[in-house]
Amino acid sequence: MAGATPAVAARRRVRGVVFDMDGTLTVPVIDFQYMRQRVGVGPTGDILDIISSWPAEEQQRAHQAILEIEEQALRDMQAMPGLLELCSHLDDSGIPRGLITRNVLRSVHYFHEHHLPVPPFLPAISRECEFPYKPSPAALLHICNTWGIAPEECIMVGDSAKDDVVCGNRAGAVTVLLDTEGRYTDASQLTGECKPTFAVSSLTEFLGLLRNQFELLPPVGQQQREQQQEQEQQEQQQAA
């Protein structure tokens, strides 16, 4: 599903990976169709955008309903198969891993405390942070800046084409669509900002993609990166 393995020389350099949480790092447990019905939102449109346009009293009622659903999701939370092996590989390679979710910070803390026996994802940005939520690329660009890497050196991984993939594409990152439930019967049919660079069906497949398609390098400082780019340009000129 991810594609053929290129020659080592053609591998793309990656210095950081950012993940969605629900349905990506954790097994999908939230029924978003039920959430829409419970809140009173139709089948189309961004649920958070729609709620933000309502009167304050209606917004409070809607957010309370969402909170109750998310609290139940905490009790049902399970780590996605292959997560620990993937985290260990990234950590051993010196690759930072971050998290951007439209969920609340309490859910992020619960995930870290109860389902992740390795160092946490940092930065971990929830919808309560100052950044606009996905598909805005603002949070992803902030993480890249925090790590001192260019967006094209980062991978954005998520299970939503309209949120995670669009976010990554707008930032200029590599995008990986994780489709564990077969929602996208043919990811190649996705177009425009929703089209991912790669599509995988599991975190284990994503780990294989990392090993076969990418050169994993720890982040470097801005000055070191500029020196490295200058050296690469000189090597290219000499080879020309």
Secondary structure, DSSP 8 states (H G I E B T S, - for coil): -------GGG-EEE-EEEE-SBTTTB-----HHHHHHHHT--SSS-HHHHHHTS-HHHHHHHHHHHHHHHHHHHHH--B-TTHHHHHHHHHHTT--EEEE-SS-HHHHHHHHHHH--S---SSEE-TTSSS--TT-SHHHHHHHHHHT--GGGEEEEES-IIIIIHHHHHHT-EEEEE-SS--SS-GGG--GGG--SEEESSHHHHHHHHHHHEEE-----HHHHHHHHHHHHHHHHHH-
